[in-house]
Amino acid sequence: MKYKKLGDYIIEFSEKYDPKLDYPVYSVTNSNGFCTEYFNKDVSAKDKSKYKVVPHGYFAYNPSRINVGSVDWQKEEENVIVSPLYVIFKCSDILNQDYLKYFLKSNDGKAIIASKVSGSVRNNLNFKALSSIEFNIGTIEEQNTIVSHLKEIENAITNENKQIELYDELIKGRFVEMFGKVGSDPKGFGMKMLKDVCEINPKKKHDKRLRSGLEVSFVPMPAVSETGDIDATEIRTYDEVKTGFTYFAENDVLFAKITPCMENGKGAVAEGLCNEIGFGSTEFHVLRPIKEVSSPYWIYAITSFEMFRREAAGKMSGSAGQRRVPASFLEQYRVAVPPIDLQQQFATFAQQTNKSKFEAQKRIGFYEELLNKKMSEYFMD
């Protein structure tokens, strides 16, 4: 294979929408490709006469978002429509759509796109700039073989992610089996407010370990996942983080309070902290277990349930895009409080299950590294 210009294989397409045809409205995201998730609440414009048609098999991308991988080819419907901001194009018969998609979403592809974007306020990649990109494009048969290999690795990642979802559901299932649904008390343990079983947003002034020069973990929002994982490997000194960040300690529970992180489930038990102390995003609420009253894994499980997050969403305040769950929601939320020994039994089960989840995550890391390596070999060597 040798480098060839993408413009020799793609043709721009621009067809305005006829409202009488009633095509569905889609968007393109970096994680889900073509999807309707952003239009469930009818946030699209009422006047769609300027929207663009994307036939089946055609590509679409937002010029200011392709640099983060928001590009896909349309395989959902015979025809859909997208915002007039999008660029639409089709591939020739000698360019496999998935081959191009893999390239555009690869690290090398995104780096090349970043070098081609223009704009003083928002970076944009127009069709002309896209067409000027060069990379390895072999015969259609070679492309098909490469796509097949890459899909095998991607399928392995998908299967591991499904396994992780099953582990999470297993933990939630055990919680319900042992304690009942969140917010109810079928076992007769007795209901209390969360503020009575854990400390909400503890103050750092009470932590006597804090001193100038002390190394602590720094945990920004991206370092906490939607499935209870936390990356506490970034180290800073106490002097760097003592103002402007949220304080927490080992075994505290982090709960993302801002939209959409809260709705997506971001939160974790803070473990593996440097010197057992952490600081992080101001968009975390912190729930600290009380000794002999509550377990961190029991608290985290409560906050991870969709029912809990739905109720939290209903109490959010603030403007669109900046809505937050107030601390008062956590303080006043009522839960059934089982004996600490039962909580510890649940914690042991959760920790054992999390070990299996961790192994699956390690395999995902291996497959993702392999995928990136193979894409670089195929597209750029």
C-alpha positions, 0 to 999 in steps of 0.5 A: 500500500502507499499514501493516497489522497482521500479526496480521490475517493470521496464526493461531497453530498448536499441535499436539503430536506423536504419536510413532507418526507418526514425523515428522522433527525439524527446526530453523530457522537464520538461514542455512539456514532449516528444516534438520536440521543440528543433529540429525545426532548425535541431540542432540534430546530422546529424548522428543518427545511435547511437540514441535510439528508444523509442516505444509507451508506453516506458519511456525516460529521460536524466540522468542529467535532470530527477532531474528537472522533465524531464521524460515522457512516449512516447505517440506521435508516434508508434516509435520515437528516442532520443539522445544516452544520454537518458535512455529508459525503459518500465513498467510491466503490473502492473505499470500504466505509469501515476502513475509512471510519477506523482511520478517521477515529484512530489516534493517527487520523485524529492527529492529522485532522488536528493539523488540518483544522482552521478557525479562530474561535472553534476549530473546523475541518471543511470538506476541502481540508478533509479531502487533502488528507493522505494515508495508506489506501490499498485495494478494496480486498486489502481494506476488507481484510484489514477491517475484518482483523480490526473488528475481531479486536473490537468485538473482544473489547465489546465482549469484555465491556458486556462482562463488566456490565454483568458484574455491576448488575451482579453487585446490584442484584446482591444488594437488593437481595440482602437489603431490598430496593433503595429507598424502601425497607422490606427487611425492617432495618429501620429508615434513616437519612443519609446524613445520619449514617455518613458525613456529607462533604467533610471539611479538611480542617479536621484532617490533622495529617494535612501539611505543607509539602504532603503528597496527595492524589489528585482526581479530576472528573475524567479520572472517575468512571461510570462503573465505579473505577477511580484513577488516583495515580496523579500526584500533587502536593497539598500546597497545590490543591489546598484551595479550589478543589474538593478534599476527600480521604481513603474509603470516602465515596465520590458522587458526581453532582453536575449534569451529565456526569451525575446521570451517567453514573460517575462515582466511586469509592476512593481507594489507593490514594497517596497518603490516603488523602485526595483532592479533586474536582469541585463537582464531586460530593463526598460521602464519608462512612461512619465507623461501625455505622456504614460501609463505603461499598454499601454507600456507593451501591446506594448512589449507583442505582438508577432510581437514586440518580433519577431522584437526584436529577429531579432535585437539581438546580441551576441553568441548563448545562450547569445543573447540580445536585444540592448537598441537601438531597444527599443529607435528607435522602432516606435509606434502610440501614442494615447492621454493619456486619451485613454491610460488611458481608455485602462489601466483601462480595462487591470487592471480590466481584470488582477483582473480576471486573478489574481483570476484564478491564486489564484485558480491555486495556490490552485489546485497546493498545493492540487496536491502536497499534494495528491501526497505526501499522495499517494506515501510516506505515 
